[in-house]
């Protein structure tokens, strides 16, 4: 995997782990929350299907944002032509 995309994947893993653990923080004992965090992180890092899902999710977000940016540029160009 290219190094440029690695931090993005790391951020996605942290976000997914935080999302998984959030309902238990303040409810379950701290040692249990720590273990849940450890297991969730292990799942996202070691399960090939889960890791691939995060990668594809990132690609979909990049494609969507790129498409939206191009659409707004086209709208701005159309507005300039009409004026």
ZICOR-V223083 format. One record per residue. N is the residue number from 0. RES is the residue in three letters. SS is DSSP state (~ for helix, > for strand, _ for the rest). PSI is psi as a letter, one per 30 degrees, with the letter a starting at -180 (* if undefined). OMEGA is omega in radians with two decimals (none if undefined). Layout:
BEGIN
N_RES_SS_PSI_OMEGA / N_RES_SS_PSI_OMEGA
END
This chain:
BEGIN
0_UNK___k_3.14 / 1_UNK___k_-3.11 / 2_UNK_~_f_-3.10 / 3_UNK_~_e_-3.11 / 4_UNK_~_f_-3.08 / 5_UNK_~_e_3.13 / 6_UNK_~_e_3.12 / 7_UNK_~_e_3.10 / 8_UNK_~_e_3.11 / 9_UNK_~_e_3.13 / 10_UNK_~_e_3.11 / 11_UNK_~_e_3.11 / 12_UNK_~_e_3.12 / 13_UNK_~_e_3.14 / 14_UNK_~_e_3.13 / 15_UNK_~_e_3.11 / 16_UNK_~_e_3.11 / 17_UNK_~_e_3.13 / 18_UNK_~_e_-3.13 / 19_UNK_~_e_-3.04 / 20_UNK_~_f_-3.02 / 21_UNK_~_e_-3.12 / 22_UNK_~_f_-3.07 / 23_UNK_~_f_-3.13 / 24_UNK___k_-3.12 / 25_UNK___f_3.13 / 26_UNK___e_-3.13 / 27_UNK___l_3.09 / 28_UNK___k_-3.09 / 29_UNK_~_e_-3.14 / 30_UNK_~_e_3.13 / 31_UNK_~_e_3.10 / 32_UNK_~_e_3.11 / 33_UNK_~_e_3.13 / 34_UNK_~_e_3.08 / 35_UNK_~_e_3.11 / 36_UNK_~_e_3.13 / 37_UNK_~_e_-3.13 / 38_UNK_~_e_3.12 / 39_UNK_~_e_3.12 / 40_UNK_~_e_3.12 / 41_UNK_~_e_3.11 / 42_UNK_~_e_-3.08 / 43_UNK_~_f_-3.13 / 44_UNK_~_e_-2.97 / 45_UNK_~_f_3.13 / 46_UNK___j_-3.07 / 47_UNK_~_e_3.13 / 48_UNK_~_e_3.14 / 49_UNK_~_e_3.13 / 50_UNK_~_e_3.12 / 51_UNK_~_e_3.11 / 52_UNK_~_e_3.10 / 53_UNK_~_e_3.11 / 54_UNK_~_e_-3.14 / 55_UNK_~_e_3.09 / 56_UNK_~_e_3.11 / 57_UNK_~_e_3.12 / 58_UNK_~_e_3.13 / 59_UNK_~_e_3.11 / 60_UNK_~_e_3.12 / 61_UNK_~_e_3.14 / 62_UNK_~_e_-3.14 / 63_UNK_~_e_-3.11 / 64_UNK_~_e_3.10 / 65_UNK_~_e_3.12 / 66_UNK_~_e_3.13 / 67_UNK_~_e_3.12 / 68_UNK_~_e_3.12 / 69_UNK_~_e_3.13 / 70_UNK_~_e_3.14 / 71_UNK_~_e_3.08 / 72_UNK_~_e_3.13 / 73_UNK_~_e_3.11 / 74_UNK_~_e_3.13 / 75_UNK_~_e_3.12 / 76_UNK_~_e_3.11 / 77_UNK_~_e_3.11 / 78_UNK_~_e_3.12 / 79_UNK_~_e_3.13 / 80_UNK_~_e_-3.11 / 81_UNK_~_f_-3.08 / 82_UNK___*_none
END
